[in-house]
């Protein structure tokens, strides 16, 4: 088998596999391969001139600790049906992470269909979702224009949802589509305890939707998309209409997303991938990023079964991180696998909780100042 990093390597075959696996429409696929992906951002794996698997490897920016960080992003990882059950997804993922390492990227990210598979490869849910609770009686009143209906699974409904979603993504400078399978699962109530989508119509045109459900005296909202400010106001007015039967509005949104929590129209901080998974690509670089907050003189052992360059002993010195050999060092202060390390730095796990779960051994105080449950959430930026 042989890897190629070239968008122009039998492009029609690459597009065909993408369509087979993700069911995206041809216009979107042509846009991706024509304008969105650069020549060196499409990784493909071939055997005897047959395409086995592929993935796009994009770049996005994070802001972490007030520092702009280049991050790799795996998109569209898929395996041809005749080559499945051969662990090629793992092989492509490992190759993609090595490419990110060579590009100088500290983190790799993806948005999966199945989280369990990627957890085994060292990824963890970024889980920078935060529940923001607003008392219903303090929610302002908004102008409502149109009518709202519960969305049911149909071709027309999915087209409307995708059109609204794409419009919202374009407004945030990100052209993205969701597959019909995604919408079918959502409309079937397969996520968030049976949450439902309600579509807003104005002049017989769908202009927005809200993804929500009622749990006792709380109204839970997971996504809200719209095509114009009046649609946004109408959706908020719809939420306000539940004040007679619920006491609290619970917004499960990104910690850095002020867009909904203060009901403003500013989109500058909106996080578009709330269900993303992340893993560390370059342990030494990430430890150096957090070095000022790590306990000085500590010896950290990191274990990574997929990326061998991340394995080793890392000594925290005053001005640098030093990769040490087992023969040269004494006592190891703390041992952690790369998935847990990602969880620590992204605020998903506290060091104390990681030790209690048995995924960290040794002195958890090495990470206490660097890894809290509140301060390390990433803000994803788009060009």
C-alpha positions as CSV (number, residue, x, y, z in Angstrom):
1,X,0.0,0.0,0.0
2,X,1.2,3.5,-0.8
3,X,0.1,7.0,0.5
4,X,-0.3,10.0,-1.7
5,X,-0.8,13.6,-0.5
6,X,-2.3,15.1,-3.6
7,X,-5.7,16.5,-4.3
8,X,-5.2,15.8,-8.1
9,X,-4.4,12.1,-7.7
10,X,-7.3,10.6,-9.6
11,X,-9.7,13.3,-8.4
12,X,-12.8,11.7,-9.9
13,X,-12.1,8.4,-7.9
14,X,-11.6,10.4,-4.7
15,X,-14.9,12.2,-5.3
16,X,-16.7,9.0,-6.0
17,X,-15.5,7.4,-2.7
18,X,-16.5,10.6,-0.8
19,X,-20.0,10.4,-2.3
20,X,-20.3,6.7,-1.5
21,X,-19.4,7.2,2.1
22,X,-21.0,10.5,3.0
23,X,-23.9,11.0,0.5
24,X,-23.1,14.7,0.0
25,X,-24.5,16.3,-3.1
26,X,-22.2,16.8,-6.2
27,X,-22.1,20.6,-5.9
28,X,-20.7,20.4,-2.4
29,X,-18.2,17.7,-3.3
30,X,-17.0,19.6,-6.4
31,X,-16.7,22.8,-4.2
32,X,-14.5,20.9,-1.7
33,X,-12.2,19.4,-4.3
34,X,-12.2,22.5,-6.5
35,X,-11.8,25.3,-4.0
36,X,-11.8,24.2,-0.3
37,X,-9.0,21.6,-0.3
38,X,-5.5,22.6,-1.3
39,X,-3.4,20.3,-3.4
40,X,-1.5,19.0,-0.3
41,X,-4.5,18.5,1.9
42,X,-6.0,15.3,0.5
43,X,-4.4,12.1,1.7
44,X,-5.2,8.9,-0.1
45,X,-4.1,5.2,0.4
46,X,-3.8,3.0,-2.7
47,X,-3.2,-0.7,-3.4
48,X,-2.6,-2.0,-6.9
49,X,-4.0,1.2,-8.4
50,X,-7.2,0.9,-6.3
51,X,-8.2,3.6,-3.8
52,X,-8.5,2.0,-0.4
53,X,-9.1,5.0,1.9
54,X,-8.8,8.8,2.1
55,X,-9.0,11.8,4.2
56,X,-8.7,15.6,4.0
57,X,-6.1,17.2,6.4
58,X,-7.0,20.8,6.8
59,X,-5.7,23.6,9.0
60,X,-7.6,25.8,11.5
61,X,-6.5,28.1,14.2
62,X,-7.1,27.8,17.9
63,X,-6.7,30.5,20.6
64,X,-5.3,28.7,23.6
65,X,-3.8,30.7,26.5
66,X,-4.2,33.8,24.4
67,X,-1.9,32.3,21.8
68,X,-2.8,31.6,18.2
69,X,-2.2,27.8,17.6
70,X,-2.2,26.1,14.2
71,X,-4.3,22.9,14.5
72,X,-4.7,20.0,12.0
73,X,-8.2,18.9,11.2
74,X,-9.1,15.5,9.8
75,X,-12.2,15.6,7.6
76,X,-13.9,13.0,5.4
77,X,-11.9,10.0,6.6
78,X,-13.4,7.0,4.8
79,X,-12.6,3.5,3.6
80,X,-13.7,1.9,0.4
81,X,-16.3,-0.8,1.1
82,X,-14.1,-3.6,-0.4
83,X,-11.2,-2.6,1.9
84,X,-13.0,-2.4,5.2
85,X,-12.3,-4.5,8.3
86,X,-8.5,-4.1,7.6
87,X,-7.8,-1.3,10.2
88,X,-7.1,1.1,7.3
89,X,-8.9,4.0,9.2
90,X,-6.3,3.7,12.0
91,X,-3.5,3.6,9.4
92,X,-4.8,6.8,7.7
93,X,-5.3,8.5,11.0
94,X,-1.7,7.7,12.1
95,X,-0.4,9.0,8.8
96,X,-2.5,12.2,9.0
97,X,-1.2,12.9,12.5
98,X,2.4,12.4,11.4
99,X,1.8,14.9,8.6
100,X,0.4,17.4,11.1
101,X,3.5,16.9,13.3
102,X,5.7,17.7,10.3
103,X,3.6,20.8,9.6
104,X,4.3,22.0,13.2
105,X,0.8,21.5,14.4
106,X,0.3,20.7,18.1
107,X,-3.2,19.4,18.0
108,X,-5.3,17.2,15.7
109,X,-9.1,17.5,15.6
110,X,-12.1,15.8,13.9
111,X,-15.8,15.7,14.1
112,X,-16.8,12.0,14.1
113,X,-19.9,9.9,13.4
114,X,-18.8,7.5,16.1
115,X,-16.8,8.7,19.1
116,X,-15.9,5.3,20.4
117,X,-13.7,4.4,17.4
118,X,-11.6,7.6,17.7
119,X,-11.3,7.4,21.5
120,X,-9.3,4.2,21.0
121,X,-7.0,6.2,18.8
122,X,-6.3,8.8,21.6
123,X,-8.9,11.4,20.7
124,X,-11.2,12.7,23.3
125,X,-14.3,14.9,23.1
126,X,-13.2,18.5,23.5
127,X,-16.3,18.8,25.7
128,X,-15.9,22.5,26.0
129,X,-19.7,22.7,26.0
130,X,-21.0,24.6,28.9
131,X,-24.5,24.8,30.3
132,X,-25.6,28.4,30.6
133,X,-28.8,28.7,32.6
134,X,-31.1,31.7,32.1
135,X,-34.1,32.3,34.2
136,X,-37.2,32.4,32.0
137,X,-38.7,35.4,33.8
138,X,-35.5,37.3,33.0
139,X,-35.4,36.4,29.3
140,X,-36.4,39.6,27.3
141,X,-39.3,39.6,25.0
142,X,-38.5,39.4,21.3
143,X,-40.4,40.2,18.1
144,X,-42.0,37.2,16.6
145,X,-42.8,36.9,12.9
146,X,-43.9,33.7,11.2
147,X,-45.0,30.3,12.4
148,X,-43.2,27.4,13.9
149,X,-43.8,23.7,13.4
150,X,-42.1,20.5,14.6
151,X,-39.8,19.1,12.0
152,X,-40.5,15.6,10.7
153,X,-38.2,13.4,8.6
154,X,-38.8,14.1,4.9
155,X,-36.7,15.1,2.0
156,X,-38.1,18.7,1.9
157,X,-37.4,19.1,5.7
158,X,-33.8,17.9,5.3
159,X,-33.2,20.3,2.4
160,X,-34.6,23.2,4.4
161,X,-32.4,22.3,7.4
162,X,-29.3,22.0,5.3
163,X,-30.1,25.3,3.5
164,X,-30.5,27.2,6.9
165,X,-27.4,25.5,8.3
166,X,-25.3,26.3,5.3
167,X,-26.5,29.9,5.3
168,X,-25.5,30.2,8.9
169,X,-22.1,28.6,8.3
170,X,-21.4,30.8,5.4
171,X,-22.2,33.8,7.6
172,X,-19.5,32.5,9.8
173,X,-17.1,32.1,6.8
174,X,-17.4,28.3,6.8
175,X,-19.1,26.4,4.0
176,X,-20.3,23.2,5.6
177,X,-23.0,20.7,4.9
178,X,-24.4,17.9,6.9
179,X,-25.3,14.6,5.4
180,X,-29.0,13.4,5.2
181,X,-28.0,10.5,7.6
182,X,-27.1,13.1,10.3
183,X,-30.4,14.9,9.9
184,X,-32.3,11.6,9.9
185,X,-30.7,10.6,13.2
186,X,-31.5,14.0,14.7
187,X,-35.1,14.0,13.5
188,X,-35.5,10.5,14.8
189,X,-34.7,11.8,18.3
190,X,-31.5,9.8,18.5
191,X,-29.5,12.4,20.4
192,X,-29.9,14.5,23.5
193,X,-32.7,12.4,25.1
194,X,-35.1,12.8,22.2
195,X,-34.6,16.5,21.5
196,X,-36.7,17.8,18.6
197,X,-36.2,20.4,15.9
198,X,-38.7,23.2,15.4
199,X,-38.7,25.0,12.0
200,X,-39.5,28.6,11.6
201,X,-41.4,29.6,8.5
202,X,-42.0,33.2,7.2
203,X,-43.8,33.8,3.9
204,X,-43.8,30.0,3.3
205,X,-40.0,29.9,3.5
206,X,-38.0,28.2,6.3
207,X,-35.8,30.8,7.8
208,X,-34.5,29.2,11.0
209,X,-34.7,26.3,13.4
210,X,-34.0,25.5,17.1
211,X,-33.0,22.1,18.4
212,X,-34.4,21.6,21.9
213,X,-36.4,19.6,24.4
214,X,-38.3,20.1,27.7
215,X,-37.1,18.3,30.8
216,X,-39.4,18.9,33.8
217,X,-39.2,22.7,34.4
218,X,-36.2,23.3,32.1
219,X,-36.0,24.1,28.4
220,X,-32.8,22.7,26.9
221,X,-31.4,24.2,23.7
222,X,-28.6,22.6,21.8
223,X,-28.5,24.5,18.5
224,X,-30.1,27.5,17.0
225,X,-29.6,28.6,13.3
226,X,-31.2,31.2,11.2
227,X,-30.9,33.2,8.0
228,X,-31.5,36.8,9.2
229,X,-31.9,38.8,12.4
230,X,-35.7,38.7,12.4
231,X,-35.6,34.9,12.3
232,X,-33.2,35.0,15.3
233,X,-35.6,37.2,17.2
234,X,-38.5,35.0,16.3
235,X,-36.8,31.9,17.5
236,X,-35.9,33.6,20.8
237,X,-39.5,34.7,21.1
238,X,-40.5,31.1,20.6
239,X,-38.3,30.0,23.5
240,X,-39.8,32.8,25.6
241,X,-43.2,31.3,25.0
242,X,-42.3,28.3,27.1
243,X,-42.0,30.5,30.2
244,X,-45.5,29.4,31.3
245,X,-44.4,25.8,31.6
246,X,-40.6,26.0,32.3
247,X,-38.6,28.1,34.8
248,X,-35.2,27.8,33.2
249,X,-33.6,28.0,29.8
250,X,-30.5,25.8,29.6
251,X,-28.2,26.5,26.7
252,X,-25.7,23.7,26.1
253,X,-23.2,25.7,24.1
254,X,-19.5,26.3,23.9
255,X,-17.9,28.0,26.9
256,X,-16.5,30.8,24.8
257,X,-19.7,31.4,22.8
258,X,-21.2,34.7,23.9
259,X,-23.4,34.7,20.8
260,X,-26.4,33.0,22.4
261,X,-25.7,33.5,26.1
262,X,-26.1,37.3,25.9
263,X,-28.5,37.2,23.0
264,X,-26.3,39.4,20.9
265,X,-25.9,39.4,17.1
266,X,-22.1,39.4,17.2
267,X,-20.8,36.1,15.6
268,X,-17.1,36.7,16.2
269,X,-16.7,34.2,19.0
270,X,-19.2,31.5,17.8
271,X,-17.7,28.0,18.0
272,X,-18.9,25.9,15.1
273,X,-17.7,22.5,16.2
274,X,-19.2,21.8,19.6
275,X,-19.0,18.0,19.2
276,X,-15.4,17.9,18.0
277,X,-12.7,15.5,19.3
278,X,-9.1,16.4,19.8
279,X,-5.8,14.8,20.5
280,X,-2.3,16.0,21.1
281,X,-0.1,15.7,18.0
282,X,3.2,17.0,19.5
283,X,3.5,16.4,23.3
284,X,6.7,18.3,23.7
285,X,5.3,21.4,22.1
286,X,2.0,21.2,24.1
287,X,3.9,20.8,27.4
288,X,6.0,23.8,26.4
289,X,2.9,25.8,25.8
290,X,1.8,25.1,29.3
291,X,5.3,25.1,30.8
292,X,4.8,28.2,33.0
293,X,1.9,26.5,34.8
294,X,3.6,23.1,35.3
295,X,5.4,22.2,38.4
296,X,9.1,22.9,37.8
297,X,11.5,20.0,38.0
298,X,8.8,17.5,37.4
299,X,9.3,14.4,35.2
300,X,6.3,13.6,33.1
301,X,5.9,10.2,31.4
302,X,3.6,10.2,28.4
303,X,2.2,7.1,26.7
304,X,0.9,7.2,23.1
305,X,0.2,3.9,21.3
306,X,-0.5,5.6,17.9
307,X,2.2,8.3,17.6
308,X,5.5,6.9,18.8
309,X,7.2,10.4,18.8
310,X,5.0,11.4,21.7
311,X,6.2,8.6,24.0
312,X,8.8,9.4,26.5
313,X,9.9,11.3,29.6
314,X,9.6,15.0,29.6
315,X,11.5,17.1,32.2
316,X,9.9,20.5,33.1
317,X,12.7,23.0,33.4
318,X,12.4,26.7,34.1
319,X,12.8,27.8,30.4
320,X,12.2,24.7,28.4
321,X,10.8,21.1,28.2
322,X,13.6,18.5,27.9
323,X,13.0,15.0,26.4
324,X,15.0,12.7,28.7
325,X,16.0,9.0,28.5
326,X,15.0,6.4,31.1
327,X,18.6,5.7,31.8
328,X,19.3,9.3,32.8
329,X,16.5,10.0,35.1
330,X,15.4,9.1,38.6
331,X,11.9,9.0,39.9
332,X,9.0,9.6,37.5
333,X,6.6,12.1,39.0
334,X,3.5,11.4,37.0
335,X,2.5,9.0,34.2
336,X,-0.4,9.8,31.8
337,X,-1.6,8.7,28.4
338,X,-2.0,11.2,25.5
339,X,-5.8,11.0,25.6
340,X,-5.9,12.0,29.3
341,X,-3.3,14.7,28.7
342,X,-5.6,16.2,26.1
343,X,-8.5,16.0,28.5
344,X,-6.5,17.8,31.2
345,X,-5.3,20.6,28.9
346,X,-8.8,21.2,27.4
347,X,-10.4,21.4,30.8
348,X,-12.5,18.2,30.4
349,X,-10.9,16.4,33.4
350,X,-9.3,17.9,36.5
351,X,-6.0,16.3,37.6
352,X,-7.7,15.1,40.8
353,X,-10.5,13.4,38.9
354,X,-8.0,11.9,36.4
355,X,-6.2,10.2,39.3
356,X,-9.4,9.0,40.8
357,X,-10.4,7.4,37.5
358,X,-7.0,5.7,37.3
359,X,-6.0,7.3,34.1
360,X,-3.2,9.3,35.8
361,X,-0.7,7.8,38.2
362,X,1.7,9.6,40.5
363,X,1.6,13.3,41.6
364,X,-1.4,15.0,40.0
365,X,-0.3,18.3,41.5
366,X,2.1,18.6,38.6
367,X,-0.8,19.7,36.5
368,X,-2.9,21.6,39.1
369,X,-2.1,25.1,37.9
370,X,-2.1,24.3,34.2
371,X,-5.2,22.2,34.0
372,X,-8.5,23.5,35.5
373,X,-12.1,22.8,34.7
374,X,-12.7,26.3,33.6
375,X,-9.9,28.2,32.0
376,X,-8.6,26.1,29.1
377,X,-11.4,26.1,26.5
378,X,-10.4,26.7,22.9
379,X,-11.9,29.1,20.5
380,X,-11.9,27.9,16.9
381,X,-11.3,30.6,14.3
382,X,-12.0,30.6,10.6
383,X,-10.3,32.6,7.8
